[in-house]
Structure formats: C-alpha cells, structure tokens
Amino acid sequence: PTPTPTPTPTPTPTPTSTGGTCAVAWSSSTTYTTGAAVSYNGVNYTATYGSTGAVPSDPASWAVWKADGPCT
C-alpha cells in the first residue's frame, strides 16, 4: 500500500495591531526621525528612517514607513 502523506500545519499570522489608538497625525511639513510613530487615514505607521514629506500610504514611500495596522 501507498503511505498517506501527513499534512504540514500552516502557521497562523499574528496581526501587528487590532485597532489601537491612533498616533499623532502625519504632516507633510514635519521632519520625522527613525522610529517616529504617525497615523494616516486610520492606519498607524512607524518611520524606518528619517524623512520629510513621504506620504505613508504611497507605494513609493513604503521603504520609509512600516504599517503597524488600523487605529481609531
């Protein structure tokens, strides 16, 4: 007889946020340093390096900002 393969368990992803309080609102004129926390359009972000004017939700800025999840 042919052995029955054992299914490999799939890890469950852990959400980075479950809807916490929003950080200070992002501003295009503010210079942000590495580690700065901002909110933009209901999502919290953390700066991965310093920047000014890099819109958190813009794909061109994804290297600058790490999305931490929704906020209220």
Rosetta silent file (secondary structure, phi, psi, omega in degrees, C-alpha in Angstrom):
SEQUENCE: PTPTPTPTPTPTPTPTSTGGTCAVAWSSSTTYTTGAAVSYNGVNYTATYGSTGAVPSDPASWAVWKADGPCT
SCORE:     score description
SCORE:     0.000 S_00000001
   1 L     0.000  152.897  178.665    0.000    0.000    0.000 S_00000001
   2 L   -86.241  130.777  179.293    0.980    3.640   -0.603 S_00000001
   3 L   -67.604  145.553  177.613    1.540    5.679    2.600 S_00000001
   4 L   -84.761  126.470 -179.957   -0.808    8.605    3.168 S_00000001
   5 L   -67.419  144.610  177.066    1.106   11.908    3.379 S_00000001
   6 L   -88.801  127.458  179.750    0.789   13.832    6.626 S_00000001
   7 L   -66.673  143.686  177.914   -0.392   17.419    6.059 S_00000001
   8 L   -87.044  127.708  179.317    2.028   20.138    7.122 S_00000001
   9 L   -65.589  143.909  178.350    0.480   22.615    9.584 S_00000001
  10 L  -100.789  125.277  179.689    0.255   26.204    8.357 S_00000001
  11 L   -66.087  145.452  177.791    1.291   28.868   10.897 S_00000001
  12 L   -88.761  125.216  179.369   -1.338   31.468   11.748 S_00000001
  13 L   -66.809  144.519  178.391   -0.118   35.022   11.102 S_00000001
  14 L   -97.454  123.369  178.892   -0.119   37.328   14.113 S_00000001
  15 L   -66.283  145.479  179.814   -1.702   40.738   13.446 S_00000001
  16 L   -79.685  -20.779  179.201    0.531   43.704   14.250 S_00000001
  17 L  -156.750  150.405  179.291   -2.399   45.704   15.608 S_00000001
  18 L  -116.918   23.867  177.526   -6.025   45.151   16.440 S_00000001
  19 L    99.808   49.099 -179.007   -7.250   48.713   16.148 S_00000001
  20 E   -76.602 -172.352  179.142   -5.436   50.673   18.829 S_00000001
  21 L   -70.596  139.347  179.832   -5.395   54.395   19.445 S_00000001
  22 L   -69.680  140.798  172.493   -4.101   56.480   16.545 S_00000001
  23 L   -72.692  179.381  177.515   -0.684   58.101   16.864 S_00000001
  24 L   -57.589  144.165 -178.018   -0.235   61.790   16.075 S_00000001
  25 E   -66.500  138.740  177.435   -1.475   62.640   12.568 S_00000001
  26 L   -64.680  143.626  176.737    1.155   62.668    9.788 S_00000001
  27 L  -131.857  134.406 -178.033    2.068   66.121    8.411 S_00000001
  28 L   -66.088  -21.738 -177.041    3.827   66.779    5.099 S_00000001
  29 L   -95.767   -2.186 -179.389    5.863   69.623    6.638 S_00000001
  30 L   -90.644  138.144  173.417    7.204   67.686    9.638 S_00000001
  31 E   -89.859  120.858 -178.742   10.651   66.057    9.574 S_00000001
  32 E  -103.397  141.077  177.655   10.351   62.558   11.046 S_00000001
  33 L  -102.395  165.207  178.498   13.244   60.591   12.526 S_00000001
  34 L   -52.547  130.619  179.082   13.726   56.816   12.629 S_00000001
  35 L    92.493   -6.406  179.469   11.162   55.257   14.967 S_00000001
  36 L   -63.223  140.544  179.017    8.661   58.126   14.763 S_00000001
  37 E  -108.446  130.415  177.392    5.035   56.993   15.066 S_00000001
  38 E  -137.890  165.775  170.876    2.295   58.643   12.987 S_00000001
  39 E  -122.055  149.033  179.876   -1.221   57.886   11.809 S_00000001
  40 E  -152.453  121.358  179.891   -2.553   58.438    8.310 S_00000001
  41 L    51.874   43.079  175.207   -6.051   57.593    7.020 S_00000001
  42 L    78.673   17.243  178.104   -6.831   55.368   10.025 S_00000001
  43 E  -130.731  136.145  173.802   -3.557   53.402    9.986 S_00000001
  44 E   -85.820  142.928  178.855   -0.574   53.717   12.353 S_00000001
  45 E  -133.089  153.620  172.957    2.911   53.786   10.805 S_00000001
  46 E  -122.060  133.725  179.517    6.478   53.746   12.174 S_00000001
  47 E   -72.575  128.133  177.344    9.319   55.522   10.343 S_00000001
  48 L   -87.337  -19.099  169.853   12.080   53.119    9.284 S_00000001
  49 L  -160.867  167.849 -175.366   14.388   56.079    8.613 S_00000001
  50 L   -65.008  146.273  179.339   14.185   59.867    8.633 S_00000001
  51 E  -164.694  163.196  171.224   12.134   61.726    6.052 S_00000001
  52 E  -134.898  127.672  174.827   10.087   64.822    5.263 S_00000001
  53 L    83.447    0.138  179.712    7.030   64.714    3.003 S_00000001
  54 L   -80.300  109.228 -176.770    6.988   60.942    2.357 S_00000001
  55 L   -68.855  123.169 -175.563    3.268   60.020    2.390 S_00000001
  56 L   -55.691  -35.378 -176.215    2.829   56.816    4.453 S_00000001
  57 L   -88.201   -4.530 -179.170    0.250   55.215    2.130 S_00000001
  58 L   -78.441  124.758  179.846    2.174   55.986   -1.103 S_00000001
  59 H   -52.999  -29.469  178.296    3.848   52.847   -2.521 S_00000001
  60 H   -68.400  -17.842 -178.512    6.922   54.965   -3.295 S_00000001
  61 H  -103.876    4.699 -175.401    7.239   55.620    0.477 S_00000001
  62 L   -61.441  -26.479  176.544    6.801   52.041    1.706 S_00000001
  63 L   -72.841  -25.007 -178.936   10.531   51.774    2.457 S_00000001
  64 L   -80.809  -39.397 -173.957   10.221   54.875    4.672 S_00000001
  65 E  -118.029  137.293  174.335    7.123   53.787    6.626 S_00000001
  66 E  -106.627  120.914  178.412    6.158   50.431    8.158 S_00000001
  67 E   -70.730  128.655 -179.528    2.387   49.971    8.517 S_00000001
  68 E  -102.221   -8.502  177.668    1.531   48.883   12.063 S_00000001
  69 E   120.355  174.061 -176.468   -2.184   48.330   11.481 S_00000001
  70 E   -67.448  156.240  176.958   -5.508   50.102   11.796 S_00000001
  71 E  -143.050  162.735  178.920   -6.258   52.634   14.507 S_00000001
  72 L  -131.959    0.000    0.000   -9.250   54.535   15.835 S_00000001
